[in-house]
Amino acid sequence: MDESTRNGGSAAVEQTTVVVIGAGPTGLTLANLLQRSDIPCVLLERRSRDFVENRHRAGIVDARVRQLYEDWGLADVLGGPPDDGLLEFRVDGVAHLVDHARLSGGRYGWLCPQQVLVRNLITTFTDGGGDLRFDVPDVAIHDLTADRARVTCTGPAGEPTTIEARYVAGCDGARGPSRVSVPPGTMATYTFDHEVSWLTIMATTPPPPHPLLSVSDQGYAAHFYRGPQASRYYLQCGPQDGPPEWPAERLWPELRVRLGDAQLPDGPITEIRRVDMRSEVCEPMSHGRMFLAGDSAHVMTPMGGKGMNLAVLEAETLALAIRAAVRDGDEAGLRGYSTTCLERAWRYQEFSRWMLEMLHDSGDSSRVGPFRRRLARTRLAALFTDSTAARVFGEMMAGVGN
């Protein structure tokens, strides 16, 4: 924190350069990049540290984001093994390996569960003297078009707190206070329901050797690494299905069928929930002194694993723009922030939609009909037979050129 002042006899009004709201991968990455740029910031998170550090989410860092962390001296935040670049598509039980690292010029990502990344980013930021405050549930943002924005909240001891800042970074998701603080009529929101739902299952079972995506007449399923003895499974489910309809005695046999692996071992299920595939993009991604990043600005399906990677790229774009404004008085990057990020966000949305449609339409034809199923199967087969289609897919998976 760069300074602190007191207004008469009232409580202190804290002063900083940036208030970052939300301690997920987006906010934590931004805070670490600002710290490395010697720009003071305060990071506020409504949840407890224990909750944030143990929240299971995406687990693949693509090649572009891996390079980003290395470039900023943050390579150590990437726990887990490197991704060997192989992705297995299993079609009606037949395996097809796609080497997306080779297809993208040898670029590879990292198999890093989100909770591991978050823990490491928290440790790095706080060990460096960063101001990170958990259990701050009532953040409100004011005066976004004034000379300095104002953020109010209640501190851990119940004390009212006001922080004035040059900039506010909203990294707190679609339902957080950042997006709510944007006045009605100043932001357009585009939404799309993909009419596909998954069960996402965390289980204590051996992970697959490569990320596995499987399609068959029974529908879509997937199996991913989340630790040496931890797996995440995805299972396409019906529009009315939820965890109660899928007890373990039904779930494991269905996964064996859909994944084409009769020997798939079962194990303790630690989490199961339903996720509806929906997308959302807000335009613009800024208002006055506030800039949105990650899920605050857009929601993506998990297909292709691009959501967290897109958010981290936005954190870097914002950090560089703030650095230029603070160090050099050059606000061109901030003025262009929304345009730059939205161009990338729509590209990633298109890739996610393309992949989701290809894999889900390739499965149970009762959902989309035989014509769309044949189209999707043709698209999928091109990844294994068409070098141009495979190269474009590999580059998108790696994040090359974004």
Residue pairs with C-beta under 8 A, 6 or more apart in sequence:
1 14
1 15
1 16
1 40
1 42
1 131
2 15
2 16
2 17
2 40
3 15
4 12
4 13
4 14
4 15
5 12
5 13
5 15
6 12
6 13
7 13
11 159
11 160
11 161
11 162
13 162
13 163
13 164
14 42
14 161
14 162
14 163
14 164
15 163
15 164
15 165
16 40
16 41
16 42
16 131
16 163
16 164
16 165
17 34
17 39
17 40
17 41
17 165
17 166
17 167
17 322
17 326
18 34
18 39
18 40
18 41
18 42
18 165
18 166
18 167
18 168
18 169
18 322
19 41
19 42
19 44
19 149
19 151
19 163
19 165
19 167
19 168
19 169
20 27
20 30
20 31
20 34
20 41
20 42
20 43
20 44
20 168
20 169
20 171
21 27
21 43
21 44
21 139
21 141
21 151
21 168
21 169
21 170
21 171
21 172
21 176
21 177
21 178
22 44
22 45
22 170
22 171
22 172
22 173
22 176
22 178
22 294
22 296
23 43
23 44
23 45
23 47
23 52
23 118
23 122
23 132
23 134
24 52
24 118
24 171
24 172
24 173
24 294
24 295
24 311
25 114
25 117
25 118
25 121
25 294
25 308
25 311
25 312
26 171
26 293
26 294
26 295
26 296
26 311
26 312
26 314
26 315
27 43
27 45
27 169
27 171
27 172
27 293
27 294
27 315
28 43
28 118
28 121
28 122
28 125
29 121
29 311
29 312
29 315
29 316
30 41
30 169
30 171
30 293
30 315
30 318
30 319
31 41
31 43
31 121
31 125
31 130
31 132
32 72
32 74
32 77
32 121
32 124
32 125
32 128
32 130
33 72
33 315
33 316
33 319
34 40
34 41
34 319
34 322
34 323
35 41
35 125
35 128
35 129
35 130
36 72
36 73
36 74
37 319
37 322
37 323
37 327
39 322
39 323
39 326
41 130
41 131
42 131
42 133
42 163
42 165
43 125
43 130
43 131
43 132
43 133
44 133
44 136
44 139
44 151
44 153
45 52
45 132
45 133
45 134
45 135
45 136
46 135
46 136
46 137
46 138
46 139
46 172
46 176
47 134
47 135
48 134
48 135
49 122
49 134
52 118
52 122
52 134
53 115
53 118
53 119
53 122
54 115
55 114
55 115
55 118
56 113
56 114
56 115
56 202
56 226
56 232
56 271
57 114
57 115
57 308
58 114
58 302
58 305
58 307
58 308
59 80
59 111
59 112
59 113
59 114
59 224
59 225
59 226
59 232
59 305
60 83
60 109
60 110
60 111
60 112
60 211
60 224
60 305
60 309
61 69
61 78
61 109
61 110
61 111
61 112
61 117
61 308
61 309
61 312
62 109
62 305
62 306
62 309
62 397
62 398
62 399
63 101
63 104
63 107
63 108
63 109
63 398
63 399
63 400
64 107
64 309
64 313
64 398
64 399
64 400
64 402
65 109
65 309
65 312
65 313
65 399
66 78
66 108
66 109
66 110
67 107
68 312
68 313
68 316
69 75
69 77
69 78
72 316
74 121
74 124
76 120
76 124
77 117
77 120
77 121
77 124
78 110
78 112
78 117
78 120
79 112
79 113
79 116
79 117
79 119
79 120
80 110
80 111
80 112
80 113
80 116
80 225
80 227
81 110
81 111
82 108
82 109
82 110
82 111
83 101
83 108
83 109
83 110
83 111
83 211
84 101
84 108
84 210
85 99
85 100
85 101
85 102
85 108
85 109
86 97
86 98
86 99
86 100
86 101
86 210
87 97
87 98
87 100
87 210
87 211
87 213
87 397
88 95
88 96
88 97
88 98
88 208
88 210
88 211
88 212
88 213
89 95
89 96
89 97
89 98
89 213
89 214
89 215
89 380
89 383
89 384
90 96
90 212
90 213
90 214
90 215
90 259
90 260
91 214
91 215
91 216
91 362
91 377
91 380
92 215
92 216
92 217
92 260
93 216
93 260
94 260
96 383
96 384
97 210
98 383
98 384
98 390
98 393
98 394
99 394
100 393
100 394
100 397
100 398
101 107
101 108
101 394
101 398
102 394
103 390
103 391
103 393
103 394
103 395
104 391
104 394
104 395
104 397
104 398
104 400
105 400
107 398
107 400
108 398
109 397
109 398
111 225
113 226
113 227
113 230
114 308
122 132
125 132
126 132
133 155
133 156
134 156
135 156
136 153
136 154
136 155
136 156
137 154
138 153
138 154
139 151
139 152
139 153
139 172
139 176
139 177
140 151
140 152
140 153
140 177
140 181
141 149
141 150
141 151
141 168
141 170
141 177
141 178
141 181
141 290
142 149
142 150
142 151
142 152
142 181
143 149
143 150
144 168
144 181
144 287
144 288
144 289
144 290
145 287
145 288
145 289
146 288
146 289
148 164
148 165
148 166
148 289
149 164
149 165
149 166
149 167
149 168
149 288
149 289
149 290
150 162
150 163
150 164
150 165
151 162
151 163
151 164
151 165
151 168
152 160
152 161
152 162
152 163
153 161
153 163
154 160
154 161
155 161
165 289
166 289
166 326
167 289
167 290
167 291
167 322
167 325
167 334
168 178
168 289
168 290
168 291
169 290
169 291
169 293
169 318
170 176
170 177
170 178
170 179
170 181
170 290
170 291
170 292
170 293
170 296
170 297
171 178
171 292
171 293
171 294
171 296
171 311
171 315
172 178
172 296
173 294
173 295
173 296
174 280
174 295
174 296
174 299
176 296
178 290
178 292
178 296
179 187
179 282
179 292
179 296
179 297
181 287
181 290
182 287
182 290
183 287
186 287
187 282
187 283
187 284
187 287
188 282
188 283
189 280
189 281
189 282
190 280
190 281
190 282
190 283
191 278
191 279
191 280
192 278
192 279
192 280
192 353
193 276
193 277
193 278
194 277
194 278
194 279
194 301
194 353
194 356
194 357
195 239
195 277
196 236
196 276
196 277
196 301
196 356
196 360
197 236
197 237
197 238
197 239
197 241
197 274
197 275
197 276
197 277
198 220
198 234
198 235
198 236
198 237
198 274
198 275
198 277
198 302
199 233
199 234
199 235
199 237
199 241
199 242
199 243
199 246
199 251
199 272
199 273
199 274
199 275
200 232
200 233
200 234
200 271
200 272
200 273
200 274
200 275
200 302
201 232
201 233
201 234
201 235
201 251
201 269
201 271
201 272
202 226
202 230
202 231
202 232
202 269
202 270
202 271
202 272
203 230
203 231
203 232
203 233
203 266
203 267
203 268
203 269
203 270
204 229
204 230
204 267
204 268
204 270
205 229
205 230
205 231
205 265
205 266
205 267
206 229
206 231
206 265
207 223
207 224
207 225
207 226
207 227
207 228
207 229
207 230
207 231
208 223
208 224
208 225
208 231
211 222
211 223
211 224
211 225
212 222
212 223
212 224
212 259
213 220
213 222
213 359
214 220
214 221
214 222
214 223
214 258
214 259
214 260
215 359
215 360
215 362
215 363
215 380
216 257
216 258
216 260
216 363
217 363
217 364
217 365
218 254
218 257
218 258
218 363
218 364
219 235
219 236
219 258
219 360
219 363
219 364
220 234
220 235
220 236
220 258
220 359
220 360
220 363
221 233
221 234
221 235
221 236
221 254
221 255
221 258
221 259
222 233
222 234
223 231
223 232
223 233
223 234
223 255
223 259
224 231
224 232
224 233
224 234
225 231
226 232
233 255
234 302
235 246
235 251
235 254
235 255
235 258
236 360
236 363
236 364
237 245
237 246
237 274
241 274
242 274
243 272
243 273
243 274
246 254
246 272
248 266
248 269
251 269
251 272
252 264
252 266
255 264
256 262
256 263
256 264
275 302
277 301
277 303
277 356
278 299
278 301
279 298
279 299
279 300
279 301
279 349
279 352
279 353
280 298
280 299
281 297
281 298
281 342
281 345
281 346
281 349
282 292
282 296
282 297
282 298
283 338
283 342
284 338
284 339
284 342
285 291
285 292
285 293
285 297
285 314
285 337
285 338
285 341
285 342
286 292
286 334
286 337
286 338
291 318
291 334
291 337
291 338
293 311
293 314
293 315
293 318
293 341
294 307
294 308
294 310
294 311
294 314
294 315
295 307
295 311
297 314
297 341
297 345
298 310
298 345
298 349
299 307
300 306
300 307
300 310
300 348
300 349
300 352
301 307
301 352
301 353
301 356
303 352
303 353
303 355
303 356
303 359
304 348
304 351
304 352
304 355
304 356
304 396
304 397
306 348
306 351
306 352
306 399
307 352
309 399
310 344
310 345
310 348
313 344
313 399
313 402
314 341
314 344
314 345
317 333
317 337
317 340
317 341
318 337
320 333
321 331
321 333
321 334
321 336
321 337
322 333
322 334
324 330
324 331
324 332
324 333
324 334
325 331
325 333
325 334
344 402
347 402
348 402
351 396
357 376
358 376
358 379
358 380
359 376
359 380
360 367
360 368
360 376
361 367
361 368
361 372
361 373
361 375
361 376
362 373
362 376
362 377
362 380
363 373
365 373
368 376
382 389
382 390
383 389
383 390
383 393
384 390
395 401
